[in-house]
Amino acid sequence: EVMWSDDPTVVGFVVNEAHEGAHAGDYYTAMELGDALVHECGWEVRFLPMKNHAPHCFDVAGIDILIVMIDRYDLREIRNAKPGLLRIAWMRNWFDRWISRQWFDRYDLKLCSSRKAASYVEEHSGHRAGLLRIATNDKRFLPDPMASARDIDYCFTGSSRSEPREIEAFDPGRLQYRFAVFGRGWEGQPRFKAHWGGFAPYEVLPSIYRRSRIVIDDANRVTKRWGSLNSRVFDALASGALVITNGAEGAREVFGDLLPIYGDAEGLERELKRYLQEPGRLASDAAALRERVLSG
């Protein structure tokens, strides 16, 4: 007998933390997807944060679809699950760790943020993996109609970490353009502290991208070799800025030869000069890339 219900489908997202000012990006990615599911499908969304090993993150009572974004979430510990609970792994990094987990085969659906990662998962786990890229909310990230509002020539949004980032080898003092860096830790970096705009909460990022002609993407080692592009790429492009990235594999997989790439500090300086000296080309390429994001 088939049982029908008028109750909305409930989706639960497992993330590191779930609040404004969260450090990990998984919450904001989940928040945007969840917001789309609410508005497009009329579903209900809940967040199950894992910070400090909170035990309630394993209580899935009332949830129909569980989307897990953290590899260490042990499916064997969930409780109060509905008989038909759909368990989805959305892998955006640490793909080798995901498939090494003893509970990996308990997922009903495995999704990866790049084709290369999906191929790896299939080859090394024997499980089929689908492709679900990180995207953008084009109602939040959209261009400013006033072109003159772009008062930042190029910027970077992201925090300085204990492990050096590739962008730290770049010297903005070699260029006579307006640079701004937003994130934690840059006040202690000699090359960057004069350009530091403080930490930028998620709700401020759209205005930063609308003000910037170029946004630098510094992909971290966890995602770079897998071709998994950061949400920064899609959000900045949707906002009408041009993105220059060091994530070559992801750039080619998604955008072909359209997205400019740098391999080191000298290459980044070269690409910045090339575009900032040719505003017509910058505007044309940014517009083409924005259309690619919105159509894809």
C-alpha positions in Angstrom: 0.0 0.0 0.0 1.3 3.4 -1.0 1.1 6.1 1.7 0.8 9.7 0.6 1.6 12.7 2.7 1.0 16.5 2.3 4.0 17.2 4.4 6.9 18.9 2.6 10.1 16.9 1.8 12.7 17.6 4.5 16.4 17.9 3.6 19.1 17.8 6.2 22.6 19.1 5.5 25.5 17.9 7.5 28.1 20.7 7.8 30.9 21.8 10.1 29.0 24.7 11.6 25.8 26.5 10.8 25.7 30.2 11.7 26.6 33.6 10.3 30.3 34.0 10.4 31.0 30.3 10.0 34.6 29.7 9.0 34.1 26.6 6.8 32.6 27.2 3.4 30.5 24.1 3.4 27.7 25.9 5.3 27.4 28.7 2.7 27.3 26.2 -0.1 24.7 24.2 1.7 22.7 27.3 2.6 22.5 28.4 -1.0 21.5 25.0 -2.3 19.0 24.7 0.5 17.5 28.1 -0.2 17.1 27.0 -3.9 15.3 23.8 -2.8 13.0 25.8 -0.5 12.0 28.3 -3.2 12.0 26.0 -6.2 10.5 22.9 -4.7 8.8 24.0 -1.5 10.9 21.7 0.6 12.1 22.3 4.2 15.8 22.5 5.0 17.6 21.7 8.3 21.3 21.9 9.2 23.1 19.4 11.3 26.4 21.0 12.4 29.2 18.7 13.5 31.3 21.3 15.4 32.6 20.0 18.7 31.3 16.5 17.8 27.7 17.6 18.6 25.8 14.4 19.3 22.5 15.8 17.9 24.0 15.9 14.4 23.3 12.2 14.2 19.6 12.5 15.1 17.9 12.5 11.7 14.3 12.3 12.9 11.8 13.7 10.3 14.5 14.0 7.6 13.7 12.5 4.1 17.0 13.4 2.3 20.3 13.6 4.2 23.1 15.5 2.3 26.5 14.9 3.9 29.3 17.4 3.1 31.9 16.1 5.6 33.7 12.8 5.1 34.1 12.1 8.8 30.4 11.9 9.4 29.8 8.3 10.4 26.6 7.0 8.9 26.6 4.1 11.4 25.8 6.5 14.2 22.6 8.0 12.8 19.4 7.4 14.8 15.7 7.9 14.3 16.1 7.5 10.6 13.0 7.0 8.4 12.9 3.6 6.6 13.2 5.4 3.2 15.9 7.9 4.2 18.0 8.9 1.2 21.7 9.2 2.1 23.7 11.4 -0.2 27.4 12.1 -0.1 28.3 15.4 -1.8 32.1 15.3 -2.1 33.8 18.6 -2.8 37.3 17.8 -1.4 39.3 15.0 0.3 38.0 12.4 -2.2 40.5 9.8 -1.1 39.4 10.1 2.5 35.7 9.8 1.5 36.2 6.4 -0.1 38.4 5.1 2.7 35.6 5.5 5.2 34.1 2.2 6.4 30.6 3.5 5.9 31.0 4.8 2.4 29.0 2.0 0.8 26.0 3.0 3.0 25.4 6.1 0.9 22.6 5.7 -1.7 24.0 8.4 -3.9 27.5 9.6 -4.3 28.1 13.1 -5.9 31.4 14.8 -6.8 32.1 18.4 -7.6 34.3 17.6 -10.7 34.5 14.9 -13.4 38.0 14.0 -12.4 36.9 13.3 -8.8 33.9 11.3 -9.9 36.2 9.1 -12.1 38.6 8.6 -9.2 35.8 7.6 -6.9 34.4 5.1 -9.4 37.8 3.6 -10.2 38.9 3.2 -6.6 35.7 2.4 -4.8 33.7 0.5 -7.4 30.7 2.8 -6.7 29.1 5.0 -9.4 29.5 8.7 -8.7 27.5 11.5 -10.2 28.6 15.1 -11.0 27.2 18.0 -9.0 29.3 21.1 -9.2 29.3 24.0 -6.7 27.2 26.8 -8.3 26.1 30.3 -7.5 23.0 32.2 -6.4 22.6 34.6 -9.2 20.0 36.5 -7.3 22.6 37.3 -4.6 25.7 37.6 -6.8 24.8 39.9 -9.6 26.6 42.9 -11.3 26.1 46.5 -10.2 24.5 48.4 -13.1 26.9 51.3 -12.6 30.2 50.2 -14.2 31.9 53.1 -12.4 31.2 51.3 -9.1 34.2 49.0 -9.7 36.7 50.9 -7.6 38.9 47.9 -6.9 41.1 46.8 -9.8 41.7 43.3 -8.4 41.1 41.6 -5.1 41.4 38.3 -3.2 38.9 37.0 -0.7 40.2 34.3 1.6 42.1 33.9 4.8 45.8 33.5 5.5 46.5 30.0 7.0 49.3 28.3 8.8 50.1 26.6 5.5 51.3 29.2 3.0 49.0 30.0 0.1 50.4 30.4 -3.4 49.2 34.0 -3.6 51.6 34.9 -0.8 54.4 34.7 -3.3 52.8 37.5 -5.3 53.9 41.1 -4.6 51.1 43.7 -5.3 53.7 46.5 -4.8 55.0 45.7 -8.3 51.8 46.8 -9.9 50.3 50.3 -10.0 46.7 49.2 -9.6 44.2 49.2 -6.7 44.4 46.0 -4.8 42.3 44.8 -1.8 42.5 41.6 0.2 39.8 40.4 2.5 40.0 37.6 5.1 41.7 36.7 8.4 45.4 36.9 9.0 46.6 39.3 6.3 47.4 42.1 8.8 50.5 40.1 9.6 51.7 39.7 6.0 54.2 42.5 5.0 53.2 42.5 1.3 49.4 42.5 2.0 48.8 44.4 5.2 48.6 47.8 3.5 45.8 46.4 1.3 43.9 44.5 3.9 40.2 45.3 4.2 39.5 43.1 7.2 37.4 39.9 7.4 34.5 39.9 5.0 31.4 38.0 6.1 29.5 36.1 3.5 26.8 38.7 3.1 29.4 41.3 2.2 31.0 39.2 -0.6 28.5 40.3 -3.3 29.4 43.9 -2.8 33.1 43.2 -2.9 32.8 41.3 -6.2 30.6 44.0 -7.7 33.3 46.5 -6.8 36.1 44.5 -8.3 37.2 44.3 -11.9 39.2 41.1 -11.3 39.0 38.5 -8.5 42.0 36.2 -7.9 41.2 32.6 -7.1 43.8 30.8 -5.1 42.7 27.2 -5.0 44.0 25.2 -2.1 45.8 21.9 -2.5 42.8 19.9 -1.2 40.7 20.8 -4.3 43.2 22.1 -6.9 44.5 18.7 -8.1 41.0 17.3 -8.4 39.6 20.1 -10.7 37.1 21.1 -8.0 36.5 24.9 -8.4 35.8 27.0 -5.4 32.4 28.8 -5.1 34.5 32.1 -5.3 34.9 31.4 -9.0 31.2 31.1 -9.8 30.1 33.9 -7.4 32.6 36.4 -8.7 31.8 35.6 -12.3 28.1 35.9 -11.7 28.8 39.3 -10.2 30.4 40.5 -13.5 34.0 40.4 -12.3 36.7 38.5 -14.2 38.4 35.6 -12.4 42.0 34.6 -12.7 42.6 31.2 -11.2 45.5 28.8 -10.4 43.0 25.8 -10.6 44.0 24.9 -14.1 42.3 21.5 -14.2 39.0 22.8 -13.0 39.1 25.9 -15.2 39.6 23.8 -18.3 37.0 21.2 -17.3 34.3 23.8 -16.8 35.3 26.7 -19.0 37.6 25.3 -21.7 40.2 27.9 -22.6 38.0 30.9 -21.6 39.0 31.3 -17.9 42.5 32.9 -17.5 45.0 30.8 -15.5 48.2 31.5 -13.6 50.8 29.0 -12.5 53.0 31.2 -10.2 53.4 34.8 -9.0 55.0 35.9 -12.2 52.1 34.4 -14.2 49.6 36.1 -12.0 51.3 39.5 -12.4 51.4 38.9 -16.2 47.7 38.1 -16.4 46.7 41.0 -14.2 48.7 43.4 -16.4 47.3 42.0 -19.6 43.7 42.5 -18.6 44.0 45.7 -16.7 45.8 47.3 -19.7 43.0 46.1 -22.0 39.7 47.0 -20.4 37.8 46.1 -23.5 39.1 42.6 -23.4 38.5 42.3 -19.7 34.9 43.4 -20.1 34.3 41.0 -23.0 35.8 38.0 -21.3 34.0 38.7 -18.0 30.7 38.9 -19.9 31.3 35.7 -21.7 32.2 33.8 -18.5 29.2 35.2 -16.7 26.9 33.9 -19.4 28.6 30.5 -19.2 28.0 30.4 -15.5 24.3 31.4 -15.8 23.6 29.1 -18.7 25.4 26.1 -17.1 
